Amino acid sequence: MDSFSEQLRAEAAPMWSKIFAQPFLREIKDGTLPLEKFQYYLGQDYLYLEGFARTVCMALAKAPDSQTLEELAHRVMTPVERPLHHKLVAEAGLTMEDIKKVKRSPTNTGYVNHMITTASLYGLGPTAAALLPCPWSYHELRENLGQSEHPLYGQWTHFYVAGLLQNSVDAWRGFVDQAAREASPQELEAMREAFMISSRYEFMFWDMAYNMEEWPV
């Protein structure tokens, strides 16, 4: 029998197929993505990861035992993508001061608010389910995107092609599956809904970056 995380991934498969077909990712692979779109993405992704980290911190208080608490703390203390961001920001012609001036876009704001709201209203299971689509879908870029030969974008794709998010994916899937084994039908539904909403936001995030989304007013 498939684990609960596998069931969620199977249900989200049509969404994820659309994620991997996004023009932003195709043009990253081809090396044709305009630099300003990548610069925009870097700023928004930096802010998103701050929201991700804050959500993980909220999840710490919901750990059911000491072992889970330690495992969650490890997720907070190992921001594996931060060094990559700092390197790419410089090579994309930006500074960290430029990044710190960026404001969250509408889509990014909605995604972060979804994660934090889930962590506020529910236990570890739905919170982990809300966090899982980000590292898992990025990890699957190694199969659906591959290595770019572009001097800048190739550094970005190499991080995911090399499988450096494997431990993160395994950990978050473990939190989801552990919670699912003891969850009520209502909590399982909350986990499913959290996972699907985050999957939709993953699709929207790439679309946002490609169109360099701004607040309309």
C-alpha positions in Angstrom: 0.0 0.0 0.0 1.3 3.4 -0.9 2.3 5.8 1.9 0.1 8.8 2.4 2.7 11.1 0.9 2.8 8.9 -2.2 -1.0 9.1 -2.4 -0.8 12.9 -2.3 1.9 13.0 -5.0 -0.2 10.8 -7.2 -3.3 13.0 -6.8 -1.2 16.1 -7.5 0.4 14.6 -10.6 -1.6 16.6 -13.1 -0.7 19.9 -11.3 3.0 18.9 -11.1 3.1 18.1 -14.8 2.0 21.6 -15.5 4.7 22.9 -13.1 7.4 21.2 -15.0 6.1 22.5 -18.3 6.4 26.2 -17.2 8.1 28.4 -19.7 10.4 29.8 -16.9 11.8 26.3 -16.4 12.1 25.5 -20.1 13.9 28.8 -20.8 16.2 28.1 -17.8 17.2 24.8 -19.4 17.6 26.4 -22.8 19.6 29.3 -21.4 17.2 31.8 -23.0 15.4 33.1 -19.9 15.9 36.9 -19.7 18.2 37.9 -16.9 15.7 40.3 -15.4 13.2 37.4 -14.9 15.8 35.4 -13.0 16.8 38.4 -10.9 13.1 38.8 -10.0 12.8 35.1 -9.1 15.9 35.3 -6.9 14.4 38.1 -4.8 11.0 36.5 -4.5 12.5 33.0 -3.7 14.7 34.5 -1.0 11.6 36.0 0.7 9.6 32.8 0.2 12.3 30.8 2.0 12.1 33.2 5.0 8.4 32.4 5.2 9.2 28.7 4.9 11.7 28.9 7.8 9.2 30.8 9.9 6.6 28.1 9.3 9.1 25.4 10.3 9.8 27.3 13.5 6.0 27.3 14.3 5.9 23.6 13.6 8.5 23.0 16.3 6.0 23.7 19.0 3.7 21.0 17.5 6.3 18.2 17.7 4.7 15.2 19.5 7.9 13.8 20.9 11.6 14.6 21.5 12.9 12.8 18.4 10.5 14.7 16.1 11.5 17.9 17.9 15.2 17.3 17.1 14.4 16.4 13.5 12.4 19.5 13.0 15.1 21.6 14.6 17.5 20.2 12.1 15.2 21.4 9.3 15.5 25.0 10.7 19.2 24.9 11.2 20.1 23.6 7.7 18.9 26.2 5.1 20.6 24.3 2.3 19.6 26.8 -0.4 20.9 29.9 1.3 24.6 29.6 0.2 23.3 29.0 -3.4 21.2 32.1 -3.2 24.1 34.3 -2.0 26.3 33.0 -4.9 23.7 33.4 -7.6 22.7 36.9 -6.4 26.2 38.1 -7.0 26.6 36.4 -10.3 23.3 37.7 -11.5 24.5 41.3 -11.0 22.7 42.0 -7.8 23.7 42.6 -4.2 22.1 41.3 -1.0 21.0 44.9 -0.4 19.1 44.8 -3.7 17.4 41.5 -2.5 16.5 43.0 0.9 14.6 45.8 -0.8 12.3 43.4 -2.6 8.7 43.2 -1.4 6.7 40.0 -1.7 4.5 39.7 -4.8 0.8 38.9 -4.5 1.4 35.2 -5.2 4.3 35.0 -2.9 2.3 36.7 -0.1 -0.5 34.3 -0.6 1.7 31.2 -0.5 3.6 32.3 2.6 0.3 33.2 4.3 -1.1 29.8 3.4 1.8 28.0 5.1 1.7 30.2 8.2 -2.0 30.0 8.5 -1.9 26.2 8.3 0.8 26.0 11.0 -1.3 28.3 13.2 -4.6 26.4 12.9 -3.5 22.8 12.6 -1.0 20.3 14.0 2.3 19.0 12.5 0.6 16.8 9.9 -1.1 19.5 7.9 1.8 21.9 8.4 4.3 19.4 7.0 1.9 18.7 4.1 1.8 22.4 3.3 5.7 22.6 3.4 6.4 19.4 1.4 5.5 20.4 -2.2 8.3 23.0 -2.4 11.3 20.8 -1.7 9.8 17.8 -3.4 8.9 19.5 -6.7 12.3 21.2 -6.8 13.9 17.9 -6.2 12.1 16.4 -9.1 13.5 19.1 -11.4 16.5 16.8 -11.8 14.3 14.4 -13.8 12.0 16.9 -15.5 14.5 19.8 -16.2 18.0 18.4 -16.3 21.2 20.4 -16.4 21.4 23.7 -18.2 24.6 24.6 -20.1 24.1 28.3 -19.4 27.0 29.7 -17.2 24.6 31.2 -14.6 21.5 29.0 -14.9 23.6 25.9 -15.0 24.7 26.6 -11.4 21.1 26.8 -10.4 20.1 23.6 -12.1 23.1 21.7 -10.9 22.0 22.2 -7.3 18.8 20.3 -7.9 20.2 17.8 -10.5 22.8 16.8 -7.9 20.0 15.8 -5.5 21.0 18.1 -2.7 17.3 18.3 -1.5 17.0 14.5 -1.1 17.4 14.7 2.7 14.9 17.5 3.0 12.3 15.7 0.9 12.8 12.5 2.9 12.4 14.3 6.2 9.2 16.2 5.3 7.7 13.0 3.7 8.5 11.3 7.0 6.7 13.9 9.0 3.7 13.6 6.8 3.6 9.8 6.8 4.1 9.6 10.5 1.3 12.0 11.2 -1.0 10.2 8.7 -0.7 6.9 10.5 -2.5 8.3 13.6 -4.6 11.0 12.0 -8.4 11.2 12.0 -10.3 11.4 8.7 -10.7 15.1 9.3 -6.9 15.6 9.8 -6.1 13.5 6.7 -8.4 15.8 4.7 -6.7 18.9 6.1 -3.3 17.4 5.1 -4.5 16.6 1.7 -6.0 20.1 1.2 -2.8 21.8 2.5 -0.7 19.7 0.1 -2.9 20.5 -2.9 -3.0 24.2 -2.2 0.8 24.4 -1.9 1.1 22.5 -5.2 -1.1 25.1 -6.8 1.0 27.8 -5.4 4.1 26.1 -6.8 2.6 26.4 -10.2 1.6 30.0 -9.6 5.1 30.9 -8.3 6.8 30.0 -11.6 4.1 31.8 -13.5 4.6 34.8 -11.2 8.3 34.9 -11.8 8.0 34.5 -15.6 5.6 37.5 -15.7 7.4 39.4 -13.0 4.2 39.9 -11.2 3.5 43.2 -9.4 0.7 44.5 -7.2 -1.9 46.0 -9.5 -2.5 49.0 -7.2 
